[in-house]
């Protein structure tokens, strides 16, 4: 994190953001690390349809991450099976700059429901650090089919209680 003055801005995701956000999730390396994603990450219509519905869902808080008027990623809170969870995606060009850590910190000031969970592939060390730097603690593991890898892998479950 050499650029400590890096200023990010979160704002509610708009339909117009989806084209850019779609491109980020087509990155193969990013998809491999995310692991658990749609069956066909190149299906733009399915992506736009899914996120258009999610943006109108009151249990979803999707924020676009912006630096200097440039969209660099997204972060969201959602509810799945009764648990409040977070997800984020940063354009690979911006990895390693502390953006996800700062964005999650900011989202956690907006979304104050606890506990809140994060799930991450066992070998996604960057995302594990992001969660840990924001106070999440590893509380378990699960195994599931990862579309991006076409195999069952282990994922770590993190929880923030305060």
Secondary structure, DSSP 4 states (H G I P E B T S, - for coil): ---TT---EEEE--GGGHHHHHHHHT-HHHHHHH----S-TT-HHHHHHHHHHHHT-TT-EEEEEEETTEEEEEEEEEEETTEEEEEEEE-GGGTTSSHHHHHHHHHHHH---SSEEEEEETT-HHHHHHHHHTT-EEEEEEEEEETTTTEEEEEEEEEE--
